[in-house]
Amino acid sequence: MAQGIESIGLWIAALGTTLIASVSNEGETSKLYVIGTCAAALGAILSALASTKTVKIRKMERERLEKRGTFLRAVGFALVAEARGISSSIRVAASFRSIGNAVALLGLQLPESNNKREKLIEEGNLLAVLGGTYEIAEAEKPTTRVERIRYYGNILETVGDALSINIE
């Protein structure tokens, strides 16, 4: 059952990230922010697809999708962290998410027989959730439609990432 919850969590995170990306070009945002949110959304979708066992994908291709998705999320959040014209809390949160995804990607590069693989993946995912939680805690009350979509998209993304953590 845990595998099903992880997959559902990744799809929820993909939905949240996609919501954020859908409004990323509205308002006064930089191109880095737009490109970063779109890359993170695409990465979240690839990771969710890779985790869905009902989709018939060969094991090697599934692993490649997971690595590419995690890589895109790490790069996307790094671009968001470097973007100008956004709040410092979003930049700090994006930094945590980027580092978390980079740590998870490092774990994915290790062979399955390596004991540190799962630990690195889980610690990376925890860092990403920490970043999202920080952004939620620091957010001001959303007043515009775009702010509400970003706020609730972030909540979906963070909750989805938290559900995808396999802590036993």
Secondary structure per residue as TSV (DSSP state, phi and psi in degrees):
chain	resnum	aa	ss	phi	psi
A	1	M	-	360.0	-34.5
A	2	A	H	-58.2	-38.3
A	3	Q	H	-61.6	-38.4
A	4	G	H	-65.2	-40.9
A	5	I	H	-64.2	-41.3
A	6	E	H	-60.8	-43.9
A	7	S	H	-64.7	-44.4
A	8	I	H	-60.5	-42.3
A	9	G	H	-59.3	-42.7
A	10	L	H	-67.2	-35.5
A	11	W	H	-68.7	-37.2
A	12	I	H	-64.7	-43.0
A	13	A	H	-62.1	-40.5
A	14	A	H	-62.7	-40.1
A	15	L	H	-62.4	-46.3
A	16	G	H	-62.0	-44.7
A	17	T	H	-65.2	-38.4
A	18	T	H	-66.8	-38.5
A	19	L	H	-59.6	-45.6
A	20	I	H	-61.9	-44.1
A	21	A	H	-65.5	-31.0
A	22	S	H	-65.6	-24.0
A	23	V	T	-113.6	12.4
A	24	S	T	-67.0	-24.4
A	25	N	T	-93.4	4.3
A	26	E	S	-93.0	143.0
A	27	G	S	85.8	-164.9
A	28	E	S	-97.5	81.5
A	29	T	-	-122.3	155.3
A	30	S	-	-84.9	165.6
A	31	K	H	-63.4	-34.3
A	32	L	H	-59.8	-40.2
A	33	Y	H	-64.3	-45.2
A	34	V	H	-63.1	-49.5
A	35	I	H	-64.1	-41.8
A	36	G	H	-62.9	-45.6
A	37	T	H	-67.6	-36.0
A	38	C	H	-67.4	-41.0
A	39	A	H	-64.2	-42.6
A	40	A	H	-64.3	-38.6
A	41	A	H	-65.0	-45.3
A	42	L	H	-62.5	-41.9
A	43	G	H	-62.7	-40.5
A	44	A	H	-63.5	-39.7
A	45	I	H	-66.2	-43.2
A	46	L	H	-62.8	-42.6
A	47	S	H	-63.7	-41.0
A	48	A	H	-65.8	-41.9
A	49	L	H	-62.1	-42.2
A	50	A	H	-64.1	-30.7
A	51	S	H	-85.6	-9.1
A	52	T	-	-85.2	106.1
A	53	K	T	-71.3	-21.3
A	54	T	T	-75.0	-15.7
A	55	V	S	-83.7	124.4
A	56	K	-	-78.4	99.6
A	57	I	-	-133.9	136.7
A	58	R	-	-62.3	152.4
A	59	K	H	-56.9	-44.1
A	60	M	H	-63.6	-41.7
A	61	E	H	-68.0	-37.9
A	62	R	H	-61.5	-43.5
A	63	E	H	-64.4	-40.7
A	64	R	H	-63.2	-42.9
A	65	L	H	-60.7	-43.6
A	66	E	H	-62.9	-43.7
A	67	K	H	-65.2	-44.2
A	68	R	H	-65.7	-40.4
A	69	G	H	-63.0	-44.2
A	70	T	H	-66.2	-39.1
A	71	F	H	-62.1	-46.5
A	72	L	H	-62.8	-38.0
A	73	R	H	-65.5	-43.2
A	74	A	H	-61.7	-47.1
A	75	V	H	-67.3	-43.2
A	76	G	H	-59.8	-46.2
A	77	F	H	-69.5	-30.3
A	78	A	H	-65.2	-39.4
A	79	L	H	-65.3	-41.4
A	80	V	H	-61.5	-41.1
A	81	A	H	-63.9	-27.6
A	82	E	H	-91.3	-8.1
A	83	A	-	-67.9	149.1
A	84	R	S	-101.3	158.2
A	85	G	S	84.6	11.2
A	86	I	S	-122.7	163.5
A	87	S	-	-67.4	155.8
A	88	S	H	-66.6	-30.0
A	89	S	H	-66.4	-36.7
A	90	I	H	-66.5	-39.6
A	91	R	H	-67.1	-41.0
A	92	V	H	-65.3	-45.7
A	93	A	H	-60.4	-43.1
A	94	A	H	-63.8	-35.7
A	95	S	H	-63.0	-46.3
A	96	F	H	-60.8	-43.5
A	97	R	H	-64.7	-40.1
A	98	S	H	-65.0	-47.6
A	99	I	H	-62.8	-42.0
A	100	G	H	-60.0	-44.8
A	101	N	H	-68.4	-33.5
A	102	A	H	-65.9	-40.5
A	103	V	H	-65.7	-42.7
A	104	A	H	-62.1	-39.8
A	105	L	H	-64.1	-38.5
A	106	L	H	-59.3	-43.4
A	107	G	H	-63.1	-39.4
A	108	L	H	-65.5	-24.3
A	109	Q	H	-75.2	-19.7
A	110	L	S	-78.8	151.2
A	111	P	-	-66.0	152.8
A	112	E	T	-59.8	-24.3
A	113	S	T	-75.8	-15.5
A	114	N	-	-75.7	128.0
A	115	N	T	-65.3	-25.4
A	116	K	H	-81.6	-13.6
A	117	R	H	-55.6	-59.3
A	118	E	H	-64.0	-36.4
A	119	K	H	-63.9	-43.6
A	120	L	H	-65.2	-41.5
A	121	I	H	-62.2	-47.3
A	122	E	H	-66.9	-41.2
A	123	E	H	-65.9	-37.7
A	124	G	H	-63.5	-43.8
A	125	N	H	-64.1	-36.9
A	126	L	H	-64.4	-39.8
A	127	L	H	-62.5	-40.4
A	128	A	H	-64.5	-41.9
A	129	V	H	-65.8	-38.3
A	130	L	H	-60.1	-42.4
A	131	G	H	-61.2	-45.7
A	132	G	H	-64.4	-40.3
A	133	T	H	-64.0	-40.2
A	134	Y	H	-61.8	-44.4
A	135	E	H	-63.2	-40.6
A	136	I	H	-63.8	-44.5
A	137	A	H	-65.7	-34.4
A	138	E	H	-89.0	-8.7
A	139	A	-	-69.3	141.8
A	140	E	-	-83.1	163.0
A	141	K	-	-60.0	122.9
A	142	P	-	-69.2	134.8
A	143	T	-	-114.3	-29.7
A	144	T	S	-101.0	167.4
A	145	R	H	-60.1	-44.4
A	146	V	H	-63.6	-44.2
A	147	E	H	-62.2	-39.3
A	148	R	H	-66.0	-42.5
A	149	I	H	-63.1	-43.9
A	150	R	H	-62.7	-43.3
A	151	Y	H	-63.6	-51.6
A	152	Y	H	-72.0	-30.4
A	153	G	H	-62.9	-40.0
A	154	N	H	-65.7	-40.2
A	155	I	H	-61.9	-46.8
A	156	L	H	-59.2	-45.2
A	157	E	H	-61.2	-44.6
A	158	T	H	-68.8	-44.6
A	159	V	H	-63.1	-43.4
A	160	G	H	-61.4	-43.8
A	161	D	H	-62.8	-39.2
A	162	A	H	-64.9	-40.4
A	163	L	H	-65.5	-28.6
A	164	S	T	-78.6	-8.3
A	165	I	-	-76.7	129.3
A	166	N	-	-101.8	81.4
A	167	I	-	-99.9	122.7
A	168	E	-	-120.6	360.0
